[in-house]
Amino acid sequence: MSQYTFKSIAEQAKAIEENRLSPLELLEGYLNNIDKQSNSEKIFTEVFHDIALKEARESERRQKSSLRKSLLDGIPINWKDLFDISGKSCEGGSLLLAGRIAEKDADLVANARNRGLVTLGKTHLSELAFSGLGVNPKTATPPNAFKDLVAPGGSSSGAAVATALHLSSAGIGSDTGGSIRIPAAWNNLVGFKPTHGNLSLNG
């Protein structure tokens, strides 16, 4: 079912809802794509294989029992390494925060999990989310999805590149002055910035 990794979230969600695709098959397709991607370590700070597989299996059980938590239950997403995920490092693309481990989930992460989305991993970003280019000489600079030596756009660079290269269904970033919209535009994606204050910034 790896062909579904090349489809939109809407198509994936409909296929899961209609039992034409299992969340576990979708996740395994993405993990396979990541394994084949030579630059994956420049895109992901960490891929949560065990967590993602556990969440996908739980989602598959809900699917079979007609107990899905939401339309997006079972959809794998990546998180910019600016969001706290309990027990995982959150370093903001900076050596100043090297070794920092989050004590609890950010509100948005908790909300996503409560709706059944699968936590695929964390992605690289501009240092402390302070650049529109997406270049980070301190940790890693993701390649542009279309040409390796072209800047990916920032600061949510890894989130966009992982999505554009079909390594996850979508990426969650943050946007103060274009940090979602710039990398989306530079990697031929749609980047959505919600109205400030509509979503919690806790964590």
N, C-alpha and C positions, 0 to 999 in steps of 0.2 A: 504493500500500500504506500510505498515511498513516493508515488506520483502525487499524493495529496500534500506533500511538503511544498509543492510548487503551486498550490492553489491558495485562494484567499481565506481569511478567517471565516467569512460568511459561508463559503463552500464547505470548509472543514466542519464547522459547527452543524450545518444542515446534514452532512453525511453522518456525523456522530448521532444526531437526533434521530435519523432514519435508520440507524443500525447498519449502515453501509461501511462504516469505518469505526474501528475501536481506538480509544485514546492511547492504548498501549502501542498499537501499530503505528500511530501517528508519531508518538515520541521516538520509537525505535527508528523510524525513518529519519528523523532529525539527528539522532545520535549517530546514525550511519553517515549522514551528510557531514557532520562535524569531524568524524574520523577521517573522512576523505579530503577534508579541507586542509591544505598544507599550512595555511596561516592561522589556524584556529586559536593558537596560543597568543596571537596578537589581537584577537577579537574578544575572546573570553578570558577573564581573570580566573574563572573556575567554572567547570561544568559539573552540575550536581547530579551525577549519574544515579546514585542510590536514592536520594530524595525524589528525583523526578520519576524514577521507575516505581517507587512506592506510591506516589500521588497518582500516576497514570493507572496503576492497577486498581486503586481505590475508585478512581473515576470510571473505569471499565465495569466494576461491580455495580456502581450506581446506574450506569447505562443499562445493564442487563436487568436491573430491578425497576427500571422506569422511575428512578429517584434522583435524577440529575439536579444539581444545585442551581444551575443557570444555563442559559443558551451556550455559554462559553466553557462549561464544565469539560475538562479534558484537553483544553487548548494549551500548548506549551509556549511560554513567553520567557524572554530574557530580561534581566534587570540591570540597568546602569549601576556601576559600583559606587553609588551614592546613596542607595537605599539599604537600610539595615535589614538583614535576614538573620534571625536568631541562630547563634552558634557559628556564624560564618564571618569571614573577614570583610570589612568595609573600609577601604583605604582611600577612596576618593581620587584615585590616580596620583597619589602623592606619597613620597617616601617619608614625609613627616608623620603620616598616619600608618606606617608599616606595622603590621602585627595587631592592628586594632580589630577586636572581635565584637560583634554586635550582641547585646544581651537579650534583645527582643525584636520582633518584627516591626518594621515601620507600619504605620496605619494602612497604607496602600497595599503593602504585601499581605497583611492580615485580611484585608477586604478581598483581595484576589483569591487567596486560599479559601476563604469562606464561600466563594462562588465556584470553586472547583478548578480554577486554572492551575496548570502544572508549572512548578518553579524549575526552569531548565538550567539557569546559571546566571552568573554575573558577567558584565561586559566592561571593557576598557572605556576610558573617557579622557578628556583633557584634564590636566592637573587641576584639582579642586574646581572643576567645571568652569574654568576661566579661559576660554578660547573658542572662537568660532571656526577655527581650522581643523580641530580634532587631532592635532599633533601633540604627542607627549613623549619627549625624550627621556623622561624619568622612568616610566614603566613600559608602555608599548603604544605604538601608533597603529591602529587597524588600517588595512589597505582599503582604498576605495573599492567598491564592489565591481567597478568597471575597468579600473586600471591601477595596478599596484602602487605606482609612483605618484599618483594623484592624491591630494589630501582628502580624507573622508568627510570632513566637515565636523564641527563640534558644537557643544561639548559631548553630546550623547553619541559619539562616533561608533563605538562598538555595538550599541543597541541597534543603530541603523544598518550597519554593515552585516550583522548577523541576520537581520530580517531580509535584507536585499539578496543575500547569498543563500537563502532558504535553509538557514541553520536554526530558525525558530519561527513561530507563527507571527510574532510581533515583538517589539522591544519597548520597555517602559523607560523613558528618560525624564529629564527635567528641563525647563525652558524659562530662563530669565530674560534673555535678549535674543533668542533664536536658537537655543541649544537643542531643540527638537527639530525645528523647521529647517535649519541649515543642513544638517546631515541627511535629513529626509530628501531635500531637494537635490543634494549632490549625489545621492544614491538611488534616485528615481523612485521615491516612495511618497506616500502621504504621511505627513507629520501633523499631529493634532495637539495644539496647546489649548487646554480648557481655560475658562475664565478664572483668573487668580482669586483664590478664596473658596472655590467650589470643592477642591480636594484638600485633604489634610496634608500638611508638610511634616507632621510628626515622624521622626525617624528617617 
